């Protein structure tokens, strides 16, 4: 029997996409062929991306025929979901990446994106909701919920090994989110300037790159904490566990959140999580049980809660031990990706009985 081929429509450089494809190859023995839009969806590029999407609509069927795939999967329920839906390939699986793919909600393209998403939802044979918060949005879109699989891809626990031997006399915090405005790194820096004024020793490592890097470096200098803050720039995904295993705190303050693999990675490695009080995080974090949920209205709540956690090491130590168990039981890449790969084979088998 020949290996089954999957056409993957999505941004292949993203860590989530890499995890998804690697899991399908490892546990489903799939051959993956990829195609992606070349224009970024950020800022002024949105119009150029729209033009590229329209052109892709005219060519995607010929691309699909050339690849001769047994199945098509799409990284989003909007642009890539629509392209997958018109490709002519069945079965079709699409994935909602955030609490909603219709983001930002005030975008002039919102109605257009909604049309694309509704069509993709209708045509999809399987819809991935990486967490319950996504399932709730899908349900509100009047989707046949029998098509929805609620399961995170998980993380590879062989890489993200647990470490609880931290120095509790210093805050050693790590941030692993992209340096984009919606992740509010400025709030984190301002909170740590308060920590410094309170004479608490700390080291803050900010991993990644983005349009905010220069501005954030200037802000750290302005706040007089540049000596305690390390900006690593872009690093290989395989290097992230090393930073997390050395840290005792993980901080993430985005303005919106779906299911964060970065949070799972931090929990697996033994970092105590302090994250935005958002529905996507409430699915995994219980307030002052296994982490802390903070307001992102200003830096004061973050600083206050960080200090509280620092002065309660017995609590944080118990929490990180429980978090490792939680991730092993709910976000294990090997377990979850086997289920996802098997579901794809089942869809392909069902399709073959009718063709």
C-alpha positions in Angstrom: 0.0 0.0 0.0 1.4 3.4 -1.0 2.0 6.1 1.5 -0.9 8.6 1.8 -0.2 12.1 0.7 -1.4 15.3 2.4 -1.4 18.8 0.9 -0.7 21.2 3.8 -1.9 24.8 3.2 -0.3 27.1 5.8 2.7 28.9 7.0 5.3 26.2 7.3 7.8 28.3 9.3 5.5 28.5 12.3 6.4 26.2 15.2 2.7 25.0 15.5 2.7 24.0 11.8 6.0 22.2 12.2 4.7 20.2 15.2 1.6 19.3 13.2 3.4 18.1 10.1 6.1 16.2 12.0 3.5 14.4 14.1 1.6 13.3 11.0 4.8 12.0 9.4 6.0 10.3 12.6 2.7 8.7 13.7 0.7 8.5 10.5 3.5 7.8 7.9 2.1 10.5 5.8 4.0 12.3 3.0 3.5 16.0 3.4 3.4 18.5 0.5 3.2 22.1 1.4 1.9 25.3 -0.2 1.7 28.8 1.4 0.9 32.4 0.7 4.1 34.4 0.4 2.8 37.8 1.7 2.5 38.5 5.4 -0.9 39.3 6.8 0.5 42.1 9.1 -0.2 45.8 8.7 0.0 47.3 5.2 0.7 43.9 3.7 -3.0 42.9 4.3 -4.1 44.3 0.9 -1.2 42.6 -0.9 -2.1 39.3 0.8 -5.7 39.7 -0.3 -4.6 40.2 -3.9 -2.4 37.1 -3.6 -5.3 35.2 -2.1 -7.5 36.1 -5.1 -4.8 35.0 -7.5 -4.4 31.8 -5.6 -8.1 31.1 -5.9 -7.6 31.0 -9.7 -4.7 28.5 -9.5 -5.3 26.3 -6.4 -7.2 23.6 -8.3 -4.3 23.1 -10.7 -1.9 23.0 -7.8 -4.1 20.4 -6.0 -4.2 18.3 -9.2 -0.4 18.4 -9.6 0.2 17.3 -6.0 -2.4 14.4 -6.3 -3.0 14.4 -2.6 -5.2 12.0 -0.7 -6.3 14.7 1.8 -5.9 18.5 2.3 -5.4 20.3 5.6 -5.5 24.0 6.3 -3.8 25.9 9.0 -6.6 28.4 9.4 -10.3 28.5 8.9 -10.2 31.7 6.8 -7.8 32.1 3.9 -6.2 28.7 3.9 -9.4 27.1 4.9 -11.2 28.6 1.9 -8.4 27.6 -0.5 -8.5 24.0 0.8 -12.3 24.0 0.4 -12.1 25.0 -3.3 -9.2 22.7 -4.0 -11.4 19.8 -4.9 -9.5 17.4 -2.6 -11.4 15.4 0.0 -11.3 14.8 2.8 -10.6 18.2 4.2 -9.5 19.2 7.7 -9.2 22.8 8.9 -7.9 24.2 12.1 -8.9 27.3 14.0 -5.7 28.8 15.4 -6.9 31.4 17.9 -9.9 32.0 20.0 -11.2 33.2 16.6 -9.5 33.4 13.2 -11.6 36.5 12.5 -9.0 38.8 13.9 -8.8 41.7 14.4 -12.6 42.0 15.0 -12.5 45.7 13.8 -10.8 44.8 10.5 -12.3 46.2 7.4 -11.9 42.7 6.0 -13.9 41.1 8.8 -17.0 40.4 6.7 -14.9 39.0 3.8 -13.1 36.7 6.2 -16.4 35.6 7.7 -17.6 34.6 4.3 -14.4 32.5 3.6 -14.7 30.9 7.0 -18.3 30.0 6.7 -17.6 28.3 3.4 -14.7 26.4 4.8 -16.7 25.3 7.9 -19.4 24.0 5.6 -17.1 22.0 3.3 -14.8 20.6 6.0 -14.9 16.9 7.0 -13.0 17.6 10.2 -12.5 20.8 12.1 -9.7 21.1 14.7 -10.3 23.1 17.9 -7.1 22.9 19.8 -9.0 23.8 23.0 -12.4 24.4 24.4 -12.2 28.1 24.0 -12.0 27.5 20.2 -14.8 25.0 20.3 -17.1 27.7 21.9 -16.5 30.0 18.9 -17.0 27.3 16.4 -20.3 26.4 18.1 -21.4 30.0 17.8 -20.8 29.8 14.0 -23.6 27.2 13.7 -21.2 24.4 12.7 -22.1 20.7 12.8 -20.2 19.9 16.0 -20.0 16.2 15.0 -17.2 17.4 12.7 -15.2 19.0 15.5 -12.2 17.4 17.3 -11.3 19.2 20.5 -7.7 18.2 21.2 -4.4 20.1 21.4 -1.5 18.9 19.2 0.5 18.8 22.4 4.3 19.2 22.8 7.1 16.8 22.6 8.0 15.9 26.2 11.2 14.3 25.2 12.5 17.8 24.4 10.8 19.8 27.1 12.1 18.0 30.1 11.2 18.9 33.6 13.5 20.8 36.0 12.5 21.9 39.5 16.0 22.7 40.9 15.8 26.5 40.6 17.4 29.2 42.8 14.4 30.6 44.6 16.4 33.7 45.8 16.1 35.3 42.4 13.3 35.8 39.8 14.6 34.2 36.6 11.8 34.8 34.1 11.5 33.8 30.5 9.2 35.2 27.8 8.9 33.2 24.5 6.2 35.1 22.6 6.8 37.0 19.3 7.8 40.6 19.7 4.6 42.0 18.3 2.4 44.7 19.9 -0.4 42.3 20.8 1.9 40.4 23.2 2.4 43.4 25.4 6.1 43.0 26.2 6.1 46.7 27.2 3.8 45.8 30.2 6.2 43.1 31.3 9.2 45.5 31.2 7.3 48.1 33.2 6.3 45.5 35.8 10.0 44.5 36.2 11.0 48.1 36.7 8.7 48.0 39.7 10.3 44.7 40.9 13.7 46.4 40.7 12.5 49.4 42.8 11.4 46.9 45.4 15.0 45.5 45.5 14.1 42.0 44.3 16.9 40.4 42.2 15.8 39.2 38.8 16.9 38.2 35.3 14.4 38.6 32.5 15.1 36.7 29.2 12.9 37.7 26.2 13.2 35.2 23.4 12.3 35.9 19.8 12.1 38.6 17.2 9.5 41.0 15.9 8.7 44.6 15.0 8.8 45.7 18.6 12.4 44.7 19.3 14.0 48.1 18.9 11.3 49.9 20.8 11.5 47.3 23.7 15.3 47.6 24.0 14.9 51.4 24.2 12.2 51.0 26.9 14.4 48.7 29.0 17.1 51.3 28.9 14.6 54.1 29.7 13.4 52.0 32.7 17.0 51.4 33.8 16.7 47.6 33.7 18.7 47.0 30.6 21.4 45.2 32.7 18.9 42.6 33.9 17.1 42.1 30.6 18.4 39.8 27.8 17.0 39.9 24.3 18.1 36.8 22.5 16.6 37.6 19.2 15.3 34.7 17.0 16.6 31.3 18.2 16.1 27.7 17.0 13.0 26.0 18.4 15.3 23.2 19.7 17.1 25.8 21.9 13.9 27.0 23.7 13.9 24.1 26.3 17.3 25.1 27.5 16.1 28.6 28.5 12.8 27.3 30.0 14.6 24.7 32.1 16.8 27.4 33.7 13.9 29.7 34.4 11.6 29.6 37.4 8.9 31.9 36.0 7.2 32.0 32.6 5.3 35.3 31.7 2.9 35.9 28.8 0.6 38.9 28.5 -1.1 38.9 25.1 -4.4 40.7 24.5 -5.9 37.6 23.0 -5.1 33.9 23.3 -6.2 30.6 21.9 -4.3 27.5 22.9 -0.8 28.4 23.7 1.9 25.7 23.0 4.3 28.1 24.6 2.4 27.8 27.9 2.5 24.0 27.7 6.2 24.1 27.0 6.8 26.3 30.1 4.6 24.1 32.3 6.4 21.0 31.1 9.8 22.5 31.9 9.0 23.6 35.5 8.3 27.3 35.0 5.6 28.8 37.2 3.2 30.5 34.7 1.9 34.0 35.1 -0.4 34.8 32.1 -3.1 37.1 30.9 -6.5 36.6 32.4 -8.2 35.4 29.2 -10.6 32.6 28.4 -7.9 30.7 26.4 -5.7 30.6 29.5 -8.5 29.9 32.0 -8.9 26.5 30.3 -5.5 25.5 31.6 -4.7 27.8 34.6 -6.7 28.0 37.8 -6.0 31.1 39.7 -3.4 30.5 42.4 -3.7 26.8 42.1 -1.3 26.0 39.2 -0.5 29.5 38.1 -1.6 33.1 38.2 -3.9 35.0 35.9 -3.2 38.8 35.6 -5.0 41.8 34.3 -3.3 43.5 31.3 -4.8 46.9 31.9 -1.5 48.0 33.6 1.8 46.7 34.9 0.9 47.0 38.6 -1.1 43.8 38.9 1.6 41.8 37.1 4.3 43.2 39.4 2.2 42.5 42.5 1.4 38.9 41.6 5.0 38.2 40.5 6.2 39.4 43.9 3.6 37.3 45.7 4.7 34.2 43.8 8.4 35.0 44.5 7.7 35.2 48.3 5.7 31.9 48.3 8.2 29.3 46.9 6.5 26.3 48.6 3.3 27.1 46.7 5.1 27.6 43.3 7.1 24.4 43.7 4.0 22.4 44.3 2.3 24.0 41.4 5.0 23.3 38.9 5.1 19.6 39.9 1.4 19.3 39.3 1.7 21.2 36.0 4.1 18.6 34.7 1.7 15.9 35.4 -1.1 17.9 33.8 0.8 18.4 30.6 1.8 14.7 30.5 -1.9 13.8 30.7 -3.4 16.4 28.5 -0.9 17.8 26.1 1.5 14.9 25.2 2.4 15.2 21.6 2.9 11.4 21.1 -0.5 10.6 22.5 -2.5 13.4 20.8 -0.8 13.3 17.4 -1.4 9.6 17.2 -5.1 10.3 17.6 -5.1 13.0 15.0 -3.1 10.9 12.5 -5.5 8.0 13.0 -8.5 10.2 12.5 -7.0 11.3 9.1 -6.5 7.7 8.0 -10.1 7.0 9.0 -11.3 9.9 6.9 -9.3 8.7 3.8 -10.5 5.2 4.2 -14.2 6.3 4.4 -13.6 8.4 1.3 -12.1 5.5 -0.6 -15.1 3.3 0.0 -17.3 5.8 -1.9 -15.0 6.5 -4.9 
